[in-house]
Amino acid sequence: MLATDADALMTPDQAVLLRQLAIDAYEPDAFAERLTRGEAELRIAMLRAKLKRIGEPPHTL
């Protein structure tokens, strides 16, 4: 069975973005080193939605 891009490990850019979003959203457990690209994409979307709902990240206050 061939692996799709979504099944490959997350990209370095995804890792950097996810780590920062997890910190900004006060959800450090949302970041994990061995996520697939698809899992990372889903978590990034979830954290962006949360931050949009609660306003700007704390570093912009």
N, CA, C and O atoms as a Maestro MAE file, in Angstrom:
{
 s_m_m2io_version
 :::
 2.0.0
}

f_m_ct {
 s_m_title
 :::
 protein
 m_atom[244] {
  # First column is atom index #
  i_m_mmod_type
  r_m_x_coord
  r_m_y_coord
  r_m_z_coord
  i_m_residue_number
  s_m_chain_name
  s_m_pdb_residue_name
  s_m_pdb_atom_name
  i_m_atomic_number
  :::
  1 25 0.838 -1.185 0.000 1 A "MET " " N  " 7
  2 3 0.000 0.000 0.000 1 A "MET " " CA " 6
  3 2 0.882 1.248 0.000 1 A "MET " " C  " 6
  4 15 1.818 1.340 0.795 1 A "MET " " O  " 8
  5 25 0.601 2.190 -0.866 2 A "LEU " " N  " 7
  6 3 1.377 3.412 -0.957 2 A "LEU " " CA " 6
  7 2 0.927 4.428 0.087 2 A "LEU " " C  " 6
  8 15 -0.264 4.607 0.340 2 A "LEU " " O  " 8
  9 25 1.911 5.079 0.677 3 A "ALA " " N  " 7
  10 3 1.599 6.119 1.651 3 A "ALA " " CA " 6
  11 2 1.267 7.410 0.915 3 A "ALA " " C  " 6
  12 15 1.900 7.742 -0.088 3 A "ALA " " O  " 8
  13 25 0.298 8.117 1.403 4 A "THR " " N  " 7
  14 3 -0.047 9.413 0.824 4 A "THR " " CA " 6
  15 2 0.742 10.501 1.554 4 A "THR " " C  " 6
  16 15 1.344 10.248 2.597 4 A "THR " " O  " 8
  17 25 0.734 11.699 1.001 5 A "ASP " " N  " 7
  18 3 1.411 12.812 1.671 5 A "ASP " " CA " 6
  19 2 0.869 13.023 3.079 5 A "ASP " " C  " 6
  20 15 1.626 13.364 3.988 5 A "ASP " " O  " 8
  21 25 -0.416 12.827 3.266 6 A "ALA " " N  " 7
  22 3 -1.033 13.025 4.577 6 A "ALA " " CA " 6
  23 2 -0.504 12.015 5.591 6 A "ALA " " C  " 6
  24 15 -0.539 12.274 6.794 6 A "ALA " " O  " 8
  25 25 -0.008 10.857 5.115 7 A "ASP " " N  " 7
  26 3 0.517 9.826 6.013 7 A "ASP " " CA " 6
  27 2 1.992 10.013 6.336 7 A "ASP " " C  " 6
  28 15 2.503 9.382 7.262 7 A "ASP " " O  " 8
  29 25 2.686 10.866 5.592 8 A "ALA " " N  " 7
  30 3 4.101 11.134 5.843 8 A "ALA " " CA " 6
  31 2 4.227 11.994 7.095 8 A "ALA " " C  " 6
  32 15 3.267 12.641 7.513 8 A "ALA " " O  " 8
  33 25 5.412 11.994 7.686 9 A "LEU " " N  " 7
  34 3 5.628 12.837 8.857 9 A "LEU " " CA " 6
  35 2 5.458 14.302 8.497 9 A "LEU " " C  " 6
  36 15 5.711 14.709 7.363 9 A "LEU " " O  " 8
  37 25 5.025 15.093 9.478 10 A "MET " " N  " 7
  38 3 4.801 16.516 9.226 10 A "MET " " CA " 6
  39 2 6.089 17.172 8.757 10 A "MET " " C  " 6
  40 15 7.193 16.723 9.067 10 A "MET " " O  " 8
  41 25 5.916 18.233 8.012 11 A "THR " " N  " 7
  42 3 7.051 18.964 7.484 11 A "THR " " CA " 6
  43 2 7.677 19.812 8.599 11 A "THR " " C  " 6
  44 15 7.026 20.087 9.608 11 A "THR " " O  " 8
  45 25 8.922 20.221 8.421 12 A "PRO " " N  " 7
  46 3 9.532 21.108 9.421 12 A "PRO " " CA " 6
  47 2 8.741 22.411 9.598 12 A "PRO " " C  " 6
  48 15 8.626 22.919 10.713 12 A "PRO " " O  " 8
  49 25 8.202 22.947 8.508 13 A "ASP " " N  " 7
  50 3 7.387 24.167 8.620 13 A "ASP " " CA " 6
  51 2 6.136 23.929 9.450 13 A "ASP " " C  " 6
  52 15 5.753 24.774 10.260 13 A "ASP " " O  " 8
  53 25 5.499 22.777 9.251 14 A "GLN " " N  " 7
  54 3 4.324 22.443 10.054 14 A "GLN " " CA " 6
  55 2 4.705 22.323 11.526 14 A "GLN " " C  " 6
  56 15 3.964 22.775 12.399 14 A "GLN " " O  " 8
  57 25 5.842 21.723 11.800 15 A "ALA " " N  " 7
  58 3 6.285 21.536 13.187 15 A "ALA " " CA " 6
  59 2 6.490 22.882 13.874 15 A "ALA " " C  " 6
  60 15 6.060 23.068 15.013 15 A "ALA " " O  " 8
  61 25 7.138 23.814 13.198 16 A "VAL " " N  " 7
  62 3 7.381 25.144 13.775 16 A "VAL " " CA " 6
  63 2 6.056 25.852 14.041 16 A "VAL " " C  " 6
  64 15 5.842 26.404 15.120 16 A "VAL " " O  " 8
  65 25 5.175 25.832 13.049 17 A "LEU " " N  " 7
  66 3 3.880 26.495 13.195 17 A "LEU " " CA " 6
  67 2 3.042 25.854 14.293 17 A "LEU " " C  " 6
  68 15 2.457 26.555 15.118 17 A "LEU " " O  " 8
  69 25 2.982 24.534 14.308 18 A "LEU " " N  " 7
  70 3 2.183 23.845 15.317 18 A "LEU " " CA " 6
  71 2 2.712 24.111 16.720 18 A "LEU " " C  " 6
  72 15 1.933 24.337 17.645 18 A "LEU " " O  " 8
  73 25 4.030 24.086 16.881 19 A "ARG " " N  " 7
  74 3 4.610 24.348 18.210 19 A "ARG " " CA " 6
  75 2 4.221 25.748 18.686 19 A "ARG " " C  " 6
  76 15 3.843 25.914 19.846 19 A "ARG " " O  " 8
  77 25 4.307 26.764 17.808 20 A "GLN " " N  " 7
  78 3 3.973 28.126 18.199 20 A "GLN " " CA " 6
  79 2 2.483 28.280 18.496 20 A "GLN " " C  " 6
  80 15 2.110 28.921 19.479 20 A "GLN " " O  " 8
  81 25 1.640 27.700 17.662 21 A "LEU " " N  " 7
  82 3 0.199 27.769 17.910 21 A "LEU " " CA " 6
  83 2 -0.175 27.081 19.224 21 A "LEU " " C  " 6
  84 15 -1.033 27.568 19.959 21 A "LEU " " O  " 8
  85 25 0.462 25.961 19.514 22 A "ALA " " N  " 7
  86 3 0.185 25.244 20.764 22 A "ALA " " CA " 6
  87 2 0.538 26.108 21.968 22 A "ALA " " C  " 6
  88 15 -0.188 26.122 22.962 22 A "ALA " " O  " 8
  89 25 1.648 26.823 21.877 23 A "ILE " " N  " 7
  90 3 2.047 27.725 22.965 23 A "ILE " " CA " 6
  91 2 1.056 28.876 23.084 23 A "ILE " " C  " 6
  92 15 0.583 29.186 24.177 23 A "ILE " " O  " 8
  93 25 0.744 29.509 21.949 24 A "ASP " " N  " 7
  94 3 -0.180 30.652 21.954 24 A "ASP " " CA " 6
  95 2 -1.559 30.287 22.485 24 A "ASP " " C  " 6
  96 15 -2.212 31.102 23.137 24 A "ASP " " O  " 8
  97 25 -2.002 29.067 22.208 25 A "ALA " " N  " 7
  98 3 -3.340 28.624 22.624 25 A "ALA " " CA " 6
  99 2 -3.333 27.956 23.997 25 A "ALA " " C  " 6
  100 15 -4.357 27.436 24.442 25 A "ALA " " O  " 8
  101 25 -2.181 27.971 24.667 26 A "TYR " " N  " 7
  102 3 -2.047 27.336 25.983 26 A "TYR " " CA " 6
  103 2 -2.390 25.852 25.938 26 A "TYR " " C  " 6
  104 15 -2.987 25.316 26.871 26 A "TYR " " O  " 8
  105 25 -2.010 25.196 24.850 27 A "GLU " " N  " 7
  106 3 -2.245 23.759 24.693 27 A "GLU " " CA " 6
  107 2 -0.956 23.072 24.248 27 A "GLU " " C  " 6
  108 15 -0.873 22.573 23.126 27 A "GLU " " O  " 8
  109 25 0.055 23.046 25.133 28 A "PRO " " N  " 7
  110 3 1.333 22.461 24.735 28 A "PRO " " CA " 6
  111 2 1.234 20.989 24.331 28 A "PRO " " C  " 6
  112 15 2.064 20.504 23.561 28 A "PRO " " O  " 8
  113 25 0.245 20.285 24.832 29 A "ASP " " N  " 7
  114 3 0.080 18.869 24.477 29 A "ASP " " CA " 6
  115 2 -0.418 18.678 23.051 29 A "ASP " " C  " 6
  116 15 -0.425 17.553 22.550 29 A "ASP " " O  " 8
  117 25 -0.832 19.746 22.391 30 A "ALA " " N  " 7
  118 3 -1.274 19.631 20.998 30 A "ALA " " CA " 6
  119 2 -0.094 19.363 20.063 30 A "ALA " " C  " 6
  120 15 -0.280 18.897 18.940 30 A "ALA " " O  " 8
  121 25 1.121 19.660 20.534 31 A "PHE " " N  " 7
  122 3 2.311 19.398 19.727 31 A "PHE " " CA " 6
  123 2 2.898 18.045 20.086 31 A "PHE " " C  " 6
  124 15 3.041 17.710 21.262 31 A "PHE " " O  " 8
  125 25 3.234 17.274 19.068 32 A "ALA " " N  " 7
  126 3 3.936 16.007 19.237 32 A "ALA " " CA " 6
  127 2 4.897 15.847 18.062 32 A "ALA " " C  " 6
  128 15 4.561 16.192 16.930 32 A "ALA " " O  " 8
  129 25 6.068 15.334 18.325 33 A "GLU " " N  " 7
  130 3 7.121 15.217 17.305 33 A "GLU " " CA " 6
  131 2 6.747 14.318 16.134 33 A "GLU " " C  " 6
  132 15 7.141 14.611 15.005 33 A "GLU " " O  " 8
  133 25 6.015 13.252 16.351 34 A "ARG " " N  " 7
  134 3 5.814 12.227 15.330 34 A "ARG " " CA " 6
  135 2 4.435 12.255 14.687 34 A "ARG " " C  " 6
  136 15 3.889 11.202 14.358 34 A "ARG " " O  " 8
  137 25 3.874 13.418 14.507 35 A "LEU " " N  " 7
  138 3 2.568 13.530 13.850 35 A "LEU " " CA " 6
  139 2 2.726 13.385 12.345 35 A "LEU " " C  " 6
  140 15 3.766 13.722 11.778 35 A "LEU " " O  " 8
  141 25 1.685 12.882 11.713 36 A "THR " " N  " 7
  142 3 1.679 12.847 10.253 36 A "THR " " CA " 6
  143 2 1.299 14.236 9.748 36 A "THR " " C  " 6
  144 15 0.841 15.086 10.513 36 A "THR " " O  " 8
  145 25 1.494 14.451 8.455 37 A "ARG " " N  " 7
  146 3 1.122 15.743 7.872 37 A "ARG " " CA " 6
  147 2 -0.365 16.007 8.035 37 A "ARG " " C  " 6
  148 15 -0.777 17.135 8.308 37 A "ARG " " O  " 8
  149 25 -1.163 14.971 7.868 38 A "GLY " " N  " 7
  150 3 -2.606 15.117 8.021 38 A "GLY " " CA " 6
  151 2 -3.003 15.463 9.444 38 A "GLY " " C  " 6
  152 15 -3.850 16.329 9.661 38 A "GLY " " O  " 8
  153 25 -2.391 14.789 10.422 39 A "GLU " " N  " 7
  154 3 -2.682 15.079 11.833 39 A "GLU " " CA " 6
  155 2 -2.252 16.498 12.193 39 A "GLU " " C  " 6
  156 15 -2.967 17.220 12.889 39 A "GLU " " O  " 8
  157 25 -1.078 16.882 11.710 40 A "ALA " " N  " 7
  158 3 -0.581 18.232 11.988 40 A "ALA " " CA " 6
  159 2 -1.511 19.277 11.382 40 A "ALA " " C  " 6
  160 15 -1.828 20.278 12.025 40 A "ALA " " O  " 8
  161 25 -1.942 19.048 10.165 41 A "GLU " " N  " 7
  162 3 -2.851 19.976 9.493 41 A "GLU " " CA " 6
  163 2 -4.140 20.156 10.291 41 A "GLU " " C  " 6
  164 15 -4.634 21.273 10.446 41 A "GLU " " O  " 8
  165 25 -4.670 19.059 10.790 42 A "LEU " " N  " 7
  166 3 -5.898 19.105 11.580 42 A "LEU " " CA " 6
  167 2 -5.688 19.874 12.881 42 A "LEU " " C  " 6
  168 15 -6.523 20.696 13.257 42 A "LEU " " O  " 8
  169 25 -4.580 19.612 13.568 43 A "ARG " " N  " 7
  170 3 -4.311 20.321 14.824 43 A "ARG " " CA " 6
  171 2 -4.052 21.805 14.588 43 A "ARG " " C  " 6
  172 15 -4.478 22.644 15.382 43 A "ARG " " O  " 8
  173 25 -3.364 22.128 13.514 44 A "ILE " " N  " 7
  174 3 -3.123 23.531 13.179 44 A "ILE " " CA " 6
  175 2 -4.454 24.246 12.951 44 A "ILE " " C  " 6
  176 15 -4.658 25.353 13.450 44 A "ILE " " O  " 8
  177 25 -5.341 23.630 12.214 45 A "ALA " " N  " 7
  178 3 -6.662 24.226 11.957 45 A "ALA " " CA " 6
  179 2 -7.434 24.403 13.261 45 A "ALA " " C  " 6
  180 15 -8.076 25.432 13.468 45 A "ALA " " O  " 8
  181 25 -7.374 23.402 14.141 46 A "MET " " N  " 7
  182 3 -8.081 23.470 15.417 46 A "MET " " CA " 6
  183 2 -7.541 24.609 16.274 46 A "MET " " C  " 6
  184 15 -8.312 25.372 16.857 46 A "MET " " O  " 8
  185 25 -6.232 24.723 16.349 47 A "LEU " " N  " 7
  186 3 -5.639 25.772 17.180 47 A "LEU " " CA " 6
  187 2 -5.877 27.160 16.600 47 A "LEU " " C  " 6
  188 15 -6.105 28.111 17.348 47 A "LEU " " O  " 8
  189 25 -5.826 27.287 15.284 48 A "ARG " " N  " 7
  190 3 -6.137 28.581 14.660 48 A "ARG " " CA " 6
  191 2 -7.575 28.994 14.962 48 A "ARG " " C  " 6
  192 15 -7.840 30.161 15.252 48 A "ARG " " O  " 8
  193 25 -8.492 28.049 14.895 49 A "ALA " " N  " 7
  194 3 -9.897 28.340 15.199 49 A "ALA " " CA " 6
  195 2 -10.054 28.768 16.649 49 A "ALA " " C  " 6
  196 15 -10.796 29.705 16.947 49 A "ALA " " O  " 8
  197 25 -9.364 28.090 17.543 50 A "LYS " " N  " 7
  198 3 -9.446 28.442 18.967 50 A "LYS " " CA " 6
  199 2 -8.917 29.859 19.185 50 A "LYS " " C  " 6
  200 15 -9.547 30.661 19.873 50 A "LYS " " O  " 8
  201 25 -7.764 30.163 18.600 51 A "LEU " " N  " 7
  202 3 -7.187 31.491 18.780 51 A "LEU " " CA " 6
  203 2 -8.069 32.580 18.169 51 A "LEU " " C  " 6
  204 15 -8.172 33.679 18.715 51 A "LEU " " O  " 8
  205 25 -8.693 32.281 17.056 52 A "LYS " " N  " 7
  206 3 -9.603 33.246 16.444 52 A "LYS " " CA " 6
  207 2 -10.801 33.495 17.357 52 A "LYS " " C  " 6
  208 15 -11.277 34.624 17.484 52 A "LYS " " O  " 8
  209 25 -11.276 32.435 17.985 53 A "ARG " " N  " 7
  210 3 -12.431 32.530 18.876 53 A "ARG " " CA " 6
  211 2 -12.111 33.339 20.131 53 A "ARG " " C  " 6
  212 15 -12.951 34.101 20.609 53 A "ARG " " O  " 8
  213 25 -10.909 33.178 20.664 54 A "ILE " " N  " 7
  214 3 -10.580 33.871 21.917 54 A "ILE " " CA " 6
  215 2 -9.880 35.207 21.708 54 A "ILE " " C  " 6
  216 15 -9.641 35.933 22.673 54 A "ILE " " O  " 8
  217 25 -9.551 35.538 20.476 55 A "GLY " " N  " 7
  218 3 -8.877 36.802 20.188 55 A "GLY " " CA " 6
  219 2 -7.421 36.578 19.867 55 A "GLY " " C  " 6
  220 15 -7.009 35.460 19.557 55 A "GLY " " O  " 8
  221 25 -6.656 37.620 19.940 56 A "GLU " " N  " 7
  222 3 -5.248 37.582 19.581 56 A "GLU " " CA " 6
  223 2 -4.438 36.799 20.604 56 A "GLU " " C  " 6
  224 15 -4.822 36.718 21.771 56 A "GLU " " O  " 8
  225 25 -3.305 36.214 20.168 57 A "PRO " " N  " 7
  226 3 -2.413 35.534 21.113 57 A "PRO " " CA " 6
  227 2 -1.931 36.498 22.188 57 A "PRO " " C  " 6
  228 15 -1.928 37.710 21.978 57 A "PRO " " O  " 8
  229 25 -1.530 35.975 23.320 58 A "PRO " " N  " 7
  230 3 -1.162 36.853 24.451 58 A "PRO " " CA " 6
  231 2 0.012 37.776 24.151 58 A "PRO " " C  " 6
  232 15 0.112 38.835 24.770 58 A "PRO " " O  " 8
  233 25 0.894 37.428 23.242 59 A "HIS " " N  " 7
  234 3 2.052 38.269 22.971 59 A "HIS " " CA " 6
  235 2 1.676 39.561 22.248 59 A "HIS " " C  " 6
  236 15 2.529 40.433 22.080 59 A "HIS " " O  " 8
  237 25 0.424 39.706 21.816 60 A "THR " " N  " 7
  238 3 0.019 40.925 21.125 60 A "THR " " CA " 6
  239 2 -0.705 41.889 22.058 60 A "THR " " C  " 6
  240 15 -1.127 42.966 21.636 60 A "THR " " O  " 8
  241 25 -0.850 41.507 23.311 61 A "LEU " " N  " 7
  242 3 -1.546 42.376 24.263 61 A "LEU " " CA " 6
  243 2 -0.679 43.530 24.694 61 A "LEU " " C  " 6
  244 15 -1.110 44.360 25.495 61 A "LEU " " O  " 8
  :::
 }
 m_bond[243] {
  # First column is bond index #
  i_m_from
  i_m_to
  i_m_order
  :::
  1 1 2 1
  2 2 3 1
  3 3 4 2
  4 3 5 1
  5 5 6 1
  6 6 7 1
  7 7 8 2
  8 7 9 1
  9 9 10 1
  10 10 11 1
  11 11 12 2
  12 11 13 1
  13 13 14 1
  14 14 15 1
  15 15 16 2
  16 15 17 1
  17 17 18 1
  18 18 19 1
  19 19 20 2
  20 19 21 1
  21 21 22 1
  22 22 23 1
  23 23 24 2
  24 23 25 1
  25 25 26 1
  26 26 27 1
  27 27 28 2
  28 27 29 1
  29 29 30 1
  30 30 31 1
  31 31 32 2
  32 31 33 1
  33 33 34 1
  34 34 35 1
  35 35 36 2
  36 35 37 1
  37 37 38 1
  38 38 39 1
  39 39 40 2
  40 39 41 1
  41 41 42 1
  42 42 43 1
  43 43 44 2
  44 43 45 1
  45 45 46 1
  46 46 47 1
  47 47 48 2
  48 47 49 1
  49 49 50 1
  50 50 51 1
  51 51 52 2
  52 51 53 1
  53 53 54 1
  54 54 55 1
  55 55 56 2
  56 55 57 1
  57 57 58 1
  58 58 59 1
  59 59 60 2
  60 59 61 1
  61 61 62 1
  62 62 63 1
  63 63 64 2
  64 63 65 1
  65 65 66 1
  66 66 67 1
  67 67 68 2
  68 67 69 1
  69 69 70 1
  70 70 71 1
  71 71 72 2
  72 71 73 1
  73 73 74 1
  74 74 75 1
  75 75 76 2
  76 75 77 1
  77 77 78 1
  78 78 79 1
  79 79 80 2
  80 79 81 1
  81 81 82 1
  82 82 83 1
  83 83 84 2
  84 83 85 1
  85 85 86 1
  86 86 87 1
  87 87 88 2
  88 87 89 1
  89 89 90 1
  90 90 91 1
  91 91 92 2
  92 91 93 1
  93 93 94 1
  94 94 95 1
  95 95 96 2
  96 95 97 1
  97 97 98 1
  98 98 99 1
  99 99 100 2
  100 99 101 1
  101 101 102 1
  102 102 103 1
  103 103 104 2
  104 103 105 1
  105 105 106 1
  106 106 107 1
  107 107 108 2
  108 107 109 1
  109 109 110 1
  110 110 111 1
  111 111 112 2
  112 111 113 1
  113 113 114 1
  114 114 115 1
  115 115 116 2
  116 115 117 1
  117 117 118 1
  118 118 119 1
  119 119 120 2
  120 119 121 1
  121 121 122 1
  122 122 123 1
  123 123 124 2
  124 123 125 1
  125 125 126 1
  126 126 127 1
  127 127 128 2
  128 127 129 1
  129 129 130 1
  130 130 131 1
  131 131 132 2
  132 131 133 1
  133 133 134 1
  134 134 135 1
  135 135 136 2
  136 135 137 1
  137 137 138 1
  138 138 139 1
  139 139 140 2
  140 139 141 1
  141 141 142 1
  142 142 143 1
  143 143 144 2
  144 143 145 1
  145 145 146 1
  146 146 147 1
  147 147 148 2
  148 147 149 1
  149 149 150 1
  150 150 151 1
  151 151 152 2
  152 151 153 1
  153 153 154 1
  154 154 155 1
  155 155 156 2
  156 155 157 1
  157 157 158 1
  158 158 159 1
  159 159 160 2
  160 159 161 1
  161 161 162 1
  162 162 163 1
  163 163 164 2
  164 163 165 1
  165 165 166 1
  166 166 167 1
  167 167 168 2
  168 167 169 1
  169 169 170 1
  170 170 171 1
  171 171 172 2
  172 171 173 1
  173 173 174 1
  174 174 175 1
  175 175 176 2
  176 175 177 1
  177 177 178 1
  178 178 179 1
  179 179 180 2
  180 179 181 1
  181 181 182 1
  182 182 183 1
  183 183 184 2
  184 183 185 1
  185 185 186 1
  186 186 187 1
  187 187 188 2
  188 187 189 1
  189 189 190 1
  190 190 191 1
  191 191 192 2
  192 191 193 1
  193 193 194 1
  194 194 195 1
  195 195 196 2
  196 195 197 1
  197 197 198 1
  198 198 199 1
  199 199 200 2
  200 199 201 1
  201 201 202 1
  202 202 203 1
  203 203 204 2
  204 203 205 1
  205 205 206 1
  206 206 207 1
  207 207 208 2
  208 207 209 1
  209 209 210 1
  210 210 211 1
  211 211 212 2
  212 211 213 1
  213 213 214 1
  214 214 215 1
  215 215 216 2
  216 215 217 1
  217 217 218 1
  218 218 219 1
  219 219 220 2
  220 219 221 1
  221 221 222 1
  222 222 223 1
  223 223 224 2
  224 223 225 1
  225 225 226 1
  226 226 227 1
  227 227 228 2
  228 227 229 1
  229 229 230 1
  230 230 231 1
  231 231 232 2
  232 231 233 1
  233 233 234 1
  234 234 235 1
  235 235 236 2
  236 235 237 1
  237 237 238 1
  238 238 239 1
  239 239 240 2
  240 239 241 1
  241 241 242 1
  242 242 243 1
  243 243 244 2
  :::
 }
}
